[in-house]
Amino acid sequence: MTKDVIALTERMPDALSVLAGLLAGGPDLRVETTGEGAVVQLCDTEGRPLVSIEAPLLLQVPGEAARLLGPGPEPSGDGPAWWIEARATTGVPQAEQLAGAFAARLTMLLGGRVWPPDAPGTVGAARPLDFSGVTAVPLPAAAQPAVDMLTDEAAVVLQDRPVVPMTSWLSEALRATVESDRSLQIVTPPHCRLSLPTRLLLQSTPSRWVVQDEQCGYYDGLTGAVLRWQEGAFVPDRDESGETPVAETFEEVRPTDDRQLVVSFRTLHQPEADLVLGGALETAWQALTGGPPAGWGTAEPAGLTWSRRQLTDLAYGRAPRPTWTVVVGTPDRPAIATLRVIRTSDGVEEDVTLTVGYGPGEKPPLEALPELAGALVTRHGLKTMVCQLREARRDLNAPPHFERPPVPYAFVLGVAEVQEAGRDVASRTPLAERPLQLGPSARPGYYYSLGDGESVEGWTALGRLVRHLRGTEVS
């Protein structure tokens, strides 16, 4: 099983400190690069990787390391930290020691800490390890640095960390598997959780979270379906009747007073020269948390301080390809958003899912939603928005057991969508409560209340509303 070791340093890694870390395995190991130079690999004499080391990432966002690794890993200094991740290769026990020694050498030279603090190889790292005669398992030609096993059906990634984030190399593995018609399957012990961006991306692709449990073997961490290994992939284990049982561990319902407010919306802008993206998300963030986002990035951890201009420049440079980013908040108010910028024939679309966490005694600001909807309709080109409530963890991470699905609380229709449905249809619905008009009467949007966000009646109301707007509602 591969092991991840992370060095969080106080000062920027320079060439000499990285070289000292690379020499942790002695002078006989080879150094190779992959991923267009973004990943450095320590290899055996045959050129097969033992440890893959990602390019250093500057963490300018307070609390990002603790969000993903738990309390304590941040360096003691007040300034930003550098995150350097080393991944030891499957099937070579000494590789984990090499990753630990590499990370320990960096922190000795640059200040900082190693995660996990008890990683093998961190004690006595000043003395090179003896890797004479050590060889790695050959990798398939199509394997990514994050992939532990590659078959014709799936790319399997083994992870054992408190939270499985959508790191840059896990994101690259996901992209590669989708392009090769494979399934990405992340295998973890039952104590691991998925970050919100990881969960959303797995749910939107043919991927799977595989939890290894002592009682039932393997099961899907998001659906609970019992799994088995068959013909190169984890698949649902069906009984004689063709049904797939649900793991008992998954079905253990754990009541919580924590809540999540989920706001998903899409905006459309004309591709003008002075267009600056991220305004709708920033407006929503301010309305629901009282402040702007703290940071963003193209993967986790999100190391950059929030900047709409930098976001726009990135999307512009990647166009016409879509740009996916993750946006994070401050430790005192857990909030995470995924933002996807898409260039279409109609203009530039921003597809946003913003989730905010609340603990016992904290009330989601539901009263702010109509005003937020009005701002998005009148100033940010809103197409549609769905607001949902769910009983789930305040820290927004997904555990490998049942959580109640979100319940729709409100739906919003933008100006163009009102015109498409017809104003009479949009303003006169079968719902008990009349919609709230947003914006000027000549070109309005509408805010539809769907219930209290606690009962399944919210789903019933949303279904009736959508059928009515589409002209398929049966009286």
Residue pairs with C-beta under 8 A, 6 or more apart in sequence:
1 90
1 148
1 158
1 160
2 87
2 88
2 89
2 90
2 148
2 158
3 87
3 88
3 95
3 96
3 99
3 119
3 160
4 85
4 86
4 87
4 88
4 99
4 159
4 160
4 161
5 85
5 86
5 87
5 88
5 96
5 99
5 100
5 102
5 103
5 114
5 115
5 116
5 119
5 121
6 69
6 73
6 83
6 84
6 85
6 86
6 103
6 114
6 115
7 21
7 82
7 83
7 84
7 86
7 102
7 103
7 104
7 106
7 107
7 112
7 113
7 114
8 59
8 65
8 73
8 74
8 75
8 81
8 82
8 83
8 84
8 107
8 112
8 113
8 114
8 115
9 56
9 75
9 81
9 82
9 84
9 106
9 107
9 110
9 111
9 112
10 75
10 76
10 77
10 79
10 81
10 82
10 110
10 111
10 112
11 82
11 110
11 111
12 56
12 58
12 82
12 110
13 56
13 82
13 84
13 106
13 110
17 105
17 106
17 109
17 110
18 40
18 106
20 105
20 106
20 109
21 53
21 101
21 102
21 103
21 105
21 106
22 29
22 31
22 40
22 42
22 53
22 102
23 128
24 98
24 101
24 102
24 104
24 105
24 121
24 125
24 128
24 129
25 42
25 50
25 51
25 98
25 101
25 128
25 129
25 131
26 128
26 129
26 130
26 131
26 132
27 128
28 45
28 131
28 132
29 42
29 43
29 44
29 45
29 50
29 131
30 42
30 43
30 44
30 45
30 47
31 40
31 41
31 42
31 43
32 40
32 41
32 43
32 47
32 49
33 39
33 40
33 41
34 41
34 52
34 145
35 145
35 169
35 172
38 54
38 55
38 168
39 52
39 53
39 54
39 55
39 145
39 169
40 52
40 53
40 55
41 49
41 50
41 51
41 52
41 53
41 145
42 49
42 50
42 51
42 53
42 98
42 102
43 49
43 50
43 136
44 50
44 131
44 134
44 135
44 136
45 135
46 135
46 136
48 135
48 136
48 137
48 138
48 139
49 89
49 136
49 139
49 145
50 88
50 89
50 92
50 94
50 95
50 98
50 131
50 134
50 136
51 86
51 87
51 88
51 89
51 95
51 98
51 99
51 102
52 86
52 87
52 89
52 145
52 146
52 169
53 84
53 85
53 86
53 87
53 102
54 84
54 85
54 86
54 87
54 145
54 167
54 168
54 169
56 82
56 83
56 84
57 82
57 83
57 84
57 85
57 168
57 301
57 303
58 80
58 81
58 82
58 83
58 303
59 65
59 80
59 81
59 82
59 83
59 301
59 303
60 80
60 295
60 303
60 304
60 305
61 294
61 295
61 301
61 302
61 303
61 304
61 305
61 328
62 294
62 330
62 331
63 294
63 330
63 331
64 295
64 301
64 302
64 303
64 328
65 73
65 74
65 81
65 83
65 115
65 301
66 72
66 73
66 74
66 331
67 163
67 301
67 328
67 331
67 395
68 161
68 162
68 163
68 165
68 195
68 300
68 301
69 115
69 161
69 162
69 163
70 162
72 113
72 117
73 113
73 115
74 81
74 113
75 81
75 111
75 112
75 113
76 111
77 111
81 112
82 110
82 112
83 301
83 303
84 103
84 106
85 167
86 99
86 102
86 103
87 99
87 145
87 146
87 169
88 95
88 96
88 98
88 99
89 95
89 136
89 137
90 137
90 148
90 149
90 158
91 136
91 137
92 134
92 135
92 136
92 137
94 129
94 131
94 134
95 136
96 119
96 120
96 121
97 120
97 121
97 129
98 121
98 129
98 131
99 119
99 121
100 114
100 119
100 120
100 121
100 122
100 125
101 121
101 122
101 125
101 129
102 121
103 114
103 119
103 122
104 114
104 119
104 121
104 122
104 123
104 125
105 125
105 126
106 112
107 113
107 114
108 125
108 126
114 122
121 129
139 150
140 150
142 150
142 176
142 180
143 150
143 155
144 155
144 169
144 172
144 173
144 176
145 169
146 157
146 167
146 169
146 170
146 172
146 173
147 155
147 156
147 157
147 173
148 156
148 157
148 158
149 155
149 156
150 156
150 182
151 182
151 232
151 233
152 182
152 232
153 182
153 183
153 231
153 232
153 233
154 177
154 182
154 183
154 184
154 185
154 232
154 233
154 234
155 173
155 176
155 177
155 182
155 183
155 184
155 185
156 185
156 187
156 234
157 170
157 173
157 184
157 185
157 186
157 187
158 187
158 188
159 186
159 187
159 188
159 192
160 188
160 189
160 192
161 192
162 191
162 192
162 193
163 192
163 193
163 194
163 195
163 397
164 170
164 186
164 188
164 192
164 193
164 194
164 195
164 198
165 195
165 197
165 198
165 299
165 300
165 301
166 174
166 195
166 197
166 198
166 201
166 299
166 300
166 326
167 299
167 300
168 298
168 299
170 186
170 198
170 299
171 201
171 298
171 299
173 184
174 184
174 201
174 205
174 207
177 183
177 184
177 207
178 184
178 205
178 206
183 206
183 207
183 208
183 233
184 202
184 205
184 207
184 208
185 207
185 208
185 209
185 210
185 233
185 234
186 194
186 198
186 202
186 207
186 208
186 209
186 210
187 210
187 211
187 212
187 218
187 234
188 209
188 210
188 211
188 212
188 221
188 400
189 211
189 212
190 211
190 212
190 213
190 249
190 400
192 211
192 400
193 397
193 398
193 399
193 400
194 202
194 209
194 221
194 397
194 398
195 300
195 336
195 396
195 397
195 398
196 336
196 338
196 355
196 396
196 397
196 398
197 300
197 326
197 336
197 338
198 300
198 398
199 209
199 222
199 398
200 338
200 353
201 207
201 338
202 208
202 209
202 222
203 222
208 220
208 227
208 234
209 220
209 221
209 222
209 400
210 218
210 219
210 220
210 221
210 227
210 234
211 218
211 219
211 220
211 221
211 247
211 400
212 218
213 219
213 247
213 249
215 247
215 248
215 249
216 226
216 247
216 248
216 249
217 226
217 227
217 228
218 226
218 227
218 228
218 229
218 234
219 225
219 226
219 227
219 246
219 247
219 249
219 250
219 400
220 227
220 236
221 250
221 398
221 400
222 398
223 246
223 250
224 246
224 247
224 250
224 251
224 401
224 402
225 236
225 237
225 244
225 245
225 246
225 247
226 236
226 237
226 244
226 245
226 246
226 247
227 234
227 235
227 236
227 237
228 234
228 235
228 237
229 235
236 244
237 244
237 245
238 244
239 245
249 400
249 401
250 400
250 401
250 402
251 401
251 402
252 401
252 402
253 401
253 402
254 401
255 391
256 391
256 392
256 393
257 359
257 360
257 361
258 357
258 358
258 359
258 360
258 391
258 392
258 393
258 394
259 357
259 358
259 362
259 364
259 389
259 390
259 391
259 392
259 394
260 355
260 356
260 357
260 358
260 389
260 390
260 392
260 393
260 394
260 396
260 406
261 288
261 355
261 356
261 358
261 364
261 365
261 366
261 387
261 388
261 389
262 353
262 354
262 355
262 387
262 388
262 389
262 390
262 406
263 284
263 288
263 352
263 353
263 354
263 355
263 356
263 369
263 372
263 385
263 386
263 387
263 388
264 352
264 353
264 354
264 385
264 386
264 388
265 280
265 284
265 352
265 376
265 382
265 383
265 384
265 385
265 386
265 412
266 349
266 350
266 351
266 352
266 382
266 383
266 384
266 385
267 280
267 349
267 350
267 352
267 376
267 380
267 381
267 382
267 383
268 346
268 347
268 348
268 349
268 381
268 383
268 416
269 275
269 277
269 347
269 348
269 349
269 350
269 381
270 347
270 348
271 343
271 347
271 348
275 312
275 348
276 308
276 309
276 312
277 308
277 311
277 312
277 315
277 341
277 348
277 350
278 308
278 311
278 312
278 339
278 350
279 308
279 379
279 380
280 350
280 352
280 376
280 380
280 381
280 382
281 293
281 327
281 337
281 339
281 350
281 352
281 354
282 292
282 293
282 306
282 308
283 372
283 375
283 376
283 379
283 380
284 352
284 354
284 372
284 376
285 291
285 292
285 293
285 327
285 329
285 335
285 337
285 354
286 292
287 365
287 368
287 371
287 372
287 375
288 335
288 354
288 356
288 364
288 365
288 368
288 372
289 329
289 333
289 335
289 356
290 333
291 329
291 330
291 333
292 306
293 306
293 327
293 328
293 329
293 335
293 337
294 305
294 306
294 328
294 329
294 330
295 302
295 303
295 304
295 305
295 306
295 327
295 328
296 302
296 304
296 306
296 307
296 311
296 325
296 326
296 327
296 328
296 339
297 303
297 304
297 325
297 326
298 314
298 323
298 324
298 325
298 326
299 326
300 326
302 326
302 327
302 328
304 310
306 327
311 325
311 339
314 323
314 325
315 323
315 341
315 348
319 343
320 343
322 340
322 341
322 342
322 343
323 340
323 341
324 338
324 339
324 340
325 338
325 339
325 340
325 341
326 336
326 337
326 338
326 339
327 336
327 337
327 338
327 339
328 335
328 336
329 335
329 336
329 356
333 356
333 357
334 356
334 357
334 394
334 395
334 396
335 354
335 355
335 356
335 357
335 396
336 354
336 355
336 396
337 352
337 353
337 354
337 355
338 352
338 353
339 350
339 351
339 352
340 350
340 351
340 352
341 348
341 349
341 350
341 351
342 348
342 349
342 350
342 351
343 349
349 383
355 396
356 364
357 393
357 394
357 395
357 396
358 364
358 394
359 394
362 394
364 389
366 409
366 453
369 387
369 409
369 410
369 447
370 410
370 436
370 438
370 447
373 382
373 385
373 410
373 412
373 438
373 445
373 447
374 438
374 439
374 445
374 447
376 382
376 385
376 412
376 414
377 412
377 414
377 415
377 438
377 439
377 445
378 438
378 439
378 440
378 445
381 414
382 412
382 414
382 445
383 414
383 416
383 417
384 411
384 412
384 413
384 414
384 417
385 410
385 411
385 412
386 408
386 410
386 411
386 412
386 462
387 408
387 409
387 410
387 411
387 412
388 406
388 407
388 408
388 409
388 453
388 458
389 406
389 407
389 409
389 453
389 454
390 403
390 404
390 405
390 406
390 407
391 403
391 404
392 403
392 404
393 399
393 403
407 451
407 453
407 454
407 455
407 456
407 458
407 459
408 450
408 451
408 453
408 458
408 459
408 461
408 462
409 449
409 450
409 451
409 452
409 453
409 458
410 447
410 448
410 449
410 450
411 447
411 448
411 450
411 462
411 465
412 438
412 445
412 446
412 447
412 448
413 421
413 426
413 445
413 446
413 448
413 469
414 445
415 439
415 443
415 444
415 445
417 426
417 445
418 426
418 444
418 445
418 446
419 443
421 469
421 470
423 444
425 468
425 469
425 471
426 435
426 446
426 469
427 435
427 437
427 444
427 446
429 435
429 448
429 464
429 465
429 468
429 469
430 464
430 465
430 468
430 473
431 448
431 449
431 450
431 461
431 464
431 465
433 448
433 449
435 446
435 447
435 448
435 449
436 446
436 447
436 448
436 449
437 444
437 445
437 446
438 444
438 445
438 446
438 447
439 445
448 465
450 457
450 458
450 461
450 462
450 465
451 457
451 458
451 461
452 458
464 473
467 473
467 474
